[in-house]
Amino acid sequence: MIITLTALKEKLRRKELYIVSVIGVLILLIFSTGTGTISIDGKEITEYETLAPILLVVVNAVGCVLSSVMSVGTIPSEYERKTSHLIWIRGVSQSRYHGELALANVISGLASEGILFIAMGIFAAVNDKTSELLKLIPAYLIIAVNIASVCLVSTALSIILPKIAAGALSAAISLIGIFHSVLYTLKDILGGFGGELIKYTLKIIPDLHSVQTQAGKLISGDNADIHIILKGLLAVYIFTAFIFIFRRKEA
C-alpha cells in the first residue's frame, strides 16, 4: 500500500484535481442557490426532485472526465521519473506496481466524486430536502461504478500506449460512454456504414449514461435496474484484468 499512498500524495499536488472539481462544484452550487435555472419548453424547473437527476448528469460527466485526466498520466509519469527502478530493486512485481497505481487512481476518482456529492448534499439542504440526503449514498455508489471503470480503462491504456494516445483514447471512451444514448439515437438516424460503425463502437464501450440513469431513478424514488449496474461492474472487472495482463517495457 506504500506505492498507493505515495501516488495519492502525488495527485494532491496536481492542479487538474482542484480545477475540475471546483468547476463541477460551482455548477452544482449555482443551481442549488437559485442563481442558475434549467428550462424545459420555456418552463423553469426548480423542484429538487426534478433537478437532482439532471445535476447527476453533471456529476457523472465531471467525475468521469476528471478520472480520465488524472489516471492516464500516473503510470507514464512514474516511468519517466525512473521511479519504477526503485520498485524493482525491492522485489515488487510489475503487476503489483501497476495494480497499486491503478488503486490510487480509483481512490482519487472516488474522492473527487465525493466532493461533487457533497455539493449535491448542499443542494438538497438548501431546498429543505434533508430527508433525501440518504438517497445520495446509493446514488454515489452507483456513479462510483462509472468512475472506477474510467479510472481503470485510462490506467490500462497508459500502460501500452504513449501518454498522448492513451489520453485521447480514454477521453473518447469516456465521452462515448457519457453520451451513449445520444449516439444510439444518432446510429438510427445515420444508417449505412456510419450507423454500423457507431453500433459496434457502442457494443464495446461501457454505457456510462445508463448506469448514471439508475442513480437518478433512486433519487426520484424509482427502482434501479440491477442488470445495468451489473453490466457496469462487469466492465470494471474486465478493465481491472487488463491492468494485470498488460506489460510495459522500461524506457
Residue pairs with C-beta under 8 A, 6 or more apart in sequence:
1 100
3 87
3 92
3 96
3 97
3 100
3 101
3 104
4 100
4 101
4 103
4 104
4 107
5 104
7 74
7 78
7 100
7 101
7 104
7 105
8 104
8 107
8 108
10 77
11 17
11 70
11 74
11 104
11 108
14 70
16 66
16 69
16 70
17 66
17 70
17 108
17 112
20 62
20 65
20 66
20 69
20 112
21 62
21 66
21 112
21 115
21 116
23 62
24 58
24 59
24 62
24 63
24 66
24 115
24 116
24 119
25 115
25 116
25 119
27 36
27 58
27 62
28 55
28 58
28 59
28 116
28 119
28 120
28 122
28 123
29 119
29 122
29 123
30 36
31 37
31 38
31 51
31 55
31 123
32 119
32 122
32 123
32 126
32 127
33 126
34 46
37 44
37 45
37 46
38 44
38 45
38 51
38 54
39 45
45 51
45 54
48 123
48 124
48 127
48 129
48 132
49 219
49 220
49 221
51 123
52 120
52 123
52 124
52 132
52 216
52 219
52 220
53 213
53 215
53 216
53 217
53 219
53 220
55 120
55 123
56 120
56 139
56 143
56 212
56 215
56 216
56 219
57 212
57 216
58 116
59 113
59 116
59 117
59 120
59 143
60 143
60 146
60 178
60 208
60 209
60 212
60 215
61 178
62 116
63 109
63 112
63 113
63 116
63 143
63 146
63 147
64 146
64 147
64 150
64 174
64 177
64 178
64 208
65 171
65 174
66 109
66 112
67 105
67 108
67 109
67 112
67 147
67 150
67 151
67 154
67 174
68 150
68 151
68 154
68 167
68 170
68 171
68 173
68 174
69 167
70 105
70 108
70 109
70 112
70 151
71 102
71 105
71 109
71 150
71 151
71 152
71 154
71 155
71 158
71 170
72 154
72 155
72 157
72 158
72 163
72 166
72 167
72 170
73 158
73 163
73 167
74 101
74 104
74 105
74 155
74 158
75 98
75 101
75 155
75 158
75 159
75 248
76 158
76 162
76 163
76 166
78 84
78 101
79 248
79 250
79 251
80 251
84 97
84 250
85 250
87 97
88 94
94 247
94 248
95 243
95 244
98 155
98 159
98 243
98 244
98 246
98 248
99 243
99 244
101 155
102 151
102 152
102 155
102 156
102 240
102 243
105 151
105 152
105 154
105 155
106 147
106 148
106 151
106 152
108 151
109 147
109 148
109 150
109 151
110 144
110 147
110 148
112 147
113 140
113 143
113 144
113 147
114 140
117 136
117 139
117 140
117 143
120 136
121 133
121 136
124 130
124 132
124 133
124 136
125 133
132 219
135 218
135 219
136 219
138 215
138 218
138 224
139 215
139 216
139 218
139 219
140 215
142 211
142 212
142 214
142 215
142 218
142 224
142 229
143 211
143 212
143 215
145 211
145 229
145 232
145 233
145 236
146 177
146 206
146 208
146 211
146 212
146 232
148 236
149 177
149 206
149 208
149 232
149 235
149 236
149 239
150 170
150 173
150 174
150 177
150 208
152 236
152 239
152 240
152 242
152 243
153 170
153 173
153 235
153 239
153 242
154 166
154 167
154 170
154 174
155 243
156 239
156 242
156 243
156 246
157 165
157 166
157 169
157 170
158 166
158 167
158 170
159 242
159 243
159 246
159 247
159 248
160 166
160 246
160 248
161 169
173 205
174 208
176 183
176 201
176 202
176 205
177 205
177 206
177 207
177 208
177 209
178 208
178 209
179 209
180 202
180 205
180 207
180 208
180 209
180 210
181 207
181 209
181 210
183 198
183 201
183 202
184 198
184 202
186 198
187 195
187 198
187 199
187 202
188 195
189 195
190 198
206 231
206 232
206 235
207 228
207 231
207 232
208 232
210 225
210 228
211 228
211 229
211 231
211 232
213 228
214 224
214 225
214 228
214 229
215 224
217 223
217 224
217 225
218 224
